Amino acid sequence: MPRAFLAPVAPLVWAVLASAPAPVVAQDSVTVAPAPDTTARADTVAAGRADSSAIPARPQALAASSVADSIERKPPVGPGGALWRSLLVPGWGQAKLGRGIVAGIFIAVEGVSLGMVLKTNSELQYANAADTTAVNDKTAQREDWLVIMAVNHLVAGLEAYVSAHLWDFPGDLALRPVRGGGVAASVSFPVRVP
């Protein structure tokens, strides 16, 4: 920057900084009590008497624990949006919710079934042109793959709908091997009891 520009701006910056309150602190209205002094002797405070140097707690600080957190996490997409996205393109709703592995599975099933529908259509056209008896079998096979595609769309939509409702659920599923073969599963989730 040219020095000529900084010359008139510098007094303005100093004036703004000088007009600020003396101790510039974070914008927290609750005063935090100092950490207890661990070097103090135990006999300096008489038993049963309140500490006269303690900072009394403000009513706002006491009420803050009962107030819900003002910053709520919102899902990236609502349940209806996730449902329609995954009905349209399986895996889209799951990807929007951050469930990449599940989205990949739905996309893979969609890709395989779409590829098989195209392959079966090609074989059906060949069977029609060659006038073979395989026309009925290829027609049934194409219908089967179309049903698999439709079910994939439906399951992806329903899974995205449920995942959008449970996207911030803190539950964990743990799988571990047990002696003698097999797998043990455990689910844990926090419960608040008032």
C-alpha positions as CSV (number, residue, x, y, z in Angstrom):
1,M,0.0,0.0,0.0
2,P,1.2,3.5,-0.6
3,R,2.4,5.4,2.4
4,A,0.3,8.4,1.4
5,F,-2.9,6.4,2.0
6,L,-1.8,5.1,5.4
7,A,-1.1,8.6,6.8
8,P,-4.7,9.8,7.0
9,V,-6.1,6.4,8.1
10,A,-3.7,5.9,11.0
11,P,-5.2,8.6,13.3
12,L,-8.7,7.2,12.5
13,V,-7.7,3.7,13.6
14,W,-6.1,5.0,16.8
15,A,-9.2,7.1,17.6
16,V,-11.4,4.0,17.2
17,L,-9.1,1.9,19.4
18,A,-8.8,4.6,22.0
19,S,-12.6,4.9,22.3
20,A,-13.0,1.2,23.1
21,P,-13.7,0.3,26.7
22,A,-10.5,-0.2,28.7
23,P,-10.5,-4.0,29.1
24,V,-11.8,-5.5,25.9
25,V,-13.1,-8.9,26.8
26,A,-15.3,-11.5,25.2
27,Q,-19.0,-10.5,24.9
28,D,-20.0,-12.7,27.8
29,S,-22.2,-11.2,30.5
30,V,-21.5,-13.9,33.0
31,T,-18.5,-13.4,35.2
32,V,-16.5,-16.5,35.7
33,A,-15.2,-17.2,39.2
34,P,-11.5,-17.5,39.6
35,A,-9.9,-20.9,40.0
36,P,-9.6,-22.0,43.6
37,D,-6.2,-21.4,45.2
38,T,-4.7,-24.8,45.8
39,T,-1.8,-23.3,47.7
40,A,-3.9,-21.9,50.5
41,R,-3.8,-23.6,53.9
42,A,-6.8,-25.5,54.9
43,D,-7.1,-23.7,58.3
44,T,-7.4,-20.2,56.8
45,V,-11.2,-20.4,56.4
46,A,-13.2,-21.2,59.5
47,A,-15.4,-24.2,59.3
48,G,-19.1,-23.4,58.5
49,R,-18.5,-19.8,57.4
50,A,-19.1,-18.7,53.9
51,D,-16.1,-17.4,52.0
52,S,-16.3,-13.6,52.0
53,S,-14.1,-13.2,49.0
54,A,-16.1,-15.6,46.7
55,I,-17.9,-13.9,43.8
56,P,-21.6,-14.4,44.1
57,A,-23.3,-16.2,41.2
58,R,-25.5,-14.1,39.0
59,P,-29.1,-15.2,38.5
60,Q,-28.5,-15.2,34.8
61,A,-25.7,-17.8,35.2
62,L,-27.9,-20.0,37.3
63,A,-30.8,-19.8,34.8
64,A,-28.5,-20.5,31.9
65,S,-28.2,-24.1,32.8
66,S,-32.0,-24.6,32.4
67,V,-32.3,-22.7,29.1
68,A,-32.0,-24.8,26.0
69,D,-29.0,-24.3,23.8
70,S,-29.7,-21.4,21.4
71,I,-27.6,-23.0,18.7
72,E,-29.6,-25.9,17.4
73,R,-28.1,-28.2,14.8
74,K,-30.4,-28.3,11.8
75,P,-30.4,-31.2,9.4
76,P,-29.0,-30.4,5.9
77,V,-32.3,-31.5,4.4
78,G,-35.7,-32.2,5.9
79,P,-37.3,-35.7,5.9
80,G,-39.6,-34.8,2.9
81,G,-36.7,-33.4,0.9
82,A,-34.6,-36.5,1.6
83,L,-37.5,-38.7,0.6
84,W,-38.1,-37.0,-2.7
85,R,-34.4,-36.8,-3.5
86,S,-33.9,-40.5,-3.0
87,L,-37.1,-41.4,-4.8
88,L,-35.9,-39.5,-7.8
89,V,-32.2,-40.6,-7.7
90,P,-31.5,-43.4,-5.1
91,G,-28.6,-42.3,-2.8
92,W,-29.1,-38.5,-3.3
93,G,-30.9,-38.0,-0.1
94,Q,-28.4,-40.2,1.8
95,A,-25.5,-38.2,0.3
96,K,-27.1,-35.0,1.3
97,L,-27.4,-36.3,4.9
98,G,-23.7,-37.3,4.9
99,R,-24.3,-41.0,4.7
100,G,-21.8,-41.8,1.9
101,I,-21.6,-45.5,2.2
102,V,-25.3,-46.1,2.2
103,A,-25.6,-43.6,-0.8
104,G,-22.9,-45.6,-2.6
105,I,-24.8,-48.9,-2.0
106,F,-28.1,-47.5,-3.4
107,I,-26.2,-45.9,-6.4
108,A,-24.5,-49.3,-7.1
109,V,-27.7,-51.2,-7.0
110,E,-29.3,-48.6,-9.3
111,G,-26.3,-48.8,-11.7
112,V,-26.3,-52.6,-11.8
113,S,-30.1,-52.9,-12.3
114,L,-30.1,-50.1,-15.0
115,G,-27.3,-51.9,-16.8
116,M,-29.2,-55.2,-16.7
117,V,-32.3,-53.5,-18.0
118,L,-30.4,-52.1,-20.9
119,K,-28.7,-55.5,-21.6
120,T,-32.0,-57.3,-21.4
121,N,-33.6,-54.8,-23.7
122,S,-30.8,-55.4,-26.2
123,E,-31.2,-59.2,-25.9
124,L,-35.0,-58.8,-26.3
125,Q,-34.6,-56.8,-29.5
126,Y,-32.3,-59.5,-30.9
127,A,-34.8,-62.2,-29.9
128,N,-37.6,-60.3,-31.6
129,A,-35.5,-59.8,-34.8
130,A,-34.4,-63.5,-34.8
131,D,-37.9,-64.6,-34.1
132,T,-36.8,-67.0,-31.4
133,T,-38.8,-68.5,-28.5
134,A,-36.7,-66.6,-25.9
135,V,-38.9,-63.5,-26.2
136,N,-41.1,-64.4,-23.3
137,D,-38.1,-65.2,-21.1
138,K,-36.3,-62.0,-21.9
139,T,-39.5,-60.0,-21.4
140,A,-39.9,-61.5,-17.9
141,Q,-36.3,-60.9,-17.1
142,R,-36.6,-57.2,-18.1
143,E,-39.7,-56.9,-15.9
144,D,-37.8,-58.4,-13.0
145,W,-35.0,-55.9,-13.3
146,L,-37.5,-53.0,-13.6
147,V,-39.1,-54.2,-10.4
148,I,-35.7,-54.3,-8.7
149,M,-35.1,-50.7,-9.8
150,A,-38.5,-49.6,-8.5
151,V,-37.9,-51.3,-5.1
152,N,-34.5,-49.7,-4.9
153,H,-36.1,-46.3,-5.4
154,L,-38.7,-47.0,-2.8
155,V,-36.3,-48.4,-0.2
156,A,-33.8,-45.5,-0.8
157,G,-36.6,-43.0,-0.3
158,L,-37.8,-44.6,2.9
159,E,-34.3,-45.0,4.3
160,A,-33.5,-41.3,3.5
161,Y,-36.8,-40.3,5.2
162,V,-36.0,-42.2,8.4
163,S,-32.3,-41.1,8.3
164,A,-33.4,-37.4,8.1
165,H,-35.5,-37.9,11.2
166,L,-32.6,-39.6,13.1
167,W,-29.7,-37.8,11.6
168,D,-28.5,-36.3,14.9
169,F,-29.3,-39.4,17.0
170,P,-26.2,-40.1,19.1
171,G,-26.6,-43.9,19.2
172,D,-23.6,-46.1,18.5
173,L,-23.6,-49.7,17.3
174,A,-20.6,-51.7,18.3
175,L,-19.8,-55.1,16.9
176,R,-17.1,-57.3,18.4
177,P,-16.1,-60.9,17.9
178,V,-16.7,-63.4,20.7
179,R,-14.8,-66.5,21.7
180,G,-15.9,-69.6,19.9
181,G,-16.9,-67.7,16.8
182,G,-19.8,-65.3,16.3
183,V,-20.3,-61.6,16.8
184,A,-21.8,-59.7,19.7
185,A,-23.6,-56.4,19.1
186,S,-24.3,-53.7,21.5
187,V,-26.2,-50.4,21.1
188,S,-25.6,-47.4,23.4
189,F,-27.3,-44.1,23.6
190,P,-27.5,-41.4,26.2
191,V,-30.6,-40.9,28.3
192,R,-31.3,-37.7,30.2
193,V,-33.2,-38.2,33.4
194,P,-34.4,-34.9,34.9
